[in-house]
Structure formats: C-alpha cells, structure tokens
Amino acid sequence: MLVGGILQFVFREKVLSTLDRELFAAIPYYGVKHEYTKSWDDTQTYLQCCGRLDCKGSPNPTTMYMDGCLNKVIDFLREDAAY
C-alpha cells in the first residue's frame, strides 16, 4: 500500500501531462477517423463531459456537457485507483 502511494506521487505529473497531451492530440481526428470519433463520443457520454477542457465555443453548447473530459478522466482514474 505504501509503495503504491509513493509510485502514485512520483508518477502523477507524468501521467497527467501524458493524458493531457494525448487528449489534445486526438481532437483533430474527431469526425475524421471513426475510431477517434467513437472513442470521444463514448468517453463524453460515459463521463458526461465535452472536449478536452470544455465545450465553450461549440456550435450548440446547450445539448452538450459543459465540463471538460480531462478533469473527468482524472477523477475517474482517482476513484478507480482507490478501490
């Protein structure tokens, strides 16, 4: 348990920066490549989020979740790691 806590602390920033970078890199493929579009749609539906940071500037923000997926994914990973 202690080792897990230490590893989590040491690698936290690396995991967060990698996650942010990968989400950012995937956005241009939304609507272009089916697997990216499906992954984003599934993630946004399951986590009730929109985009990497938020959906401000979206053509129709009233039909979408307003919270960004980066924070929702981080919360999901933290909750999952607690079990």
Secondary structure, DSSP 8 states (H G I E B T S, - for coil): -HHHHHHHHHHHHHHHHHHHHHHHHHGGGTTTSHHHHHHHHHHHHHHT--SSSB-TT-S-GGGS--B-HHHHHHHHHHHHHT-
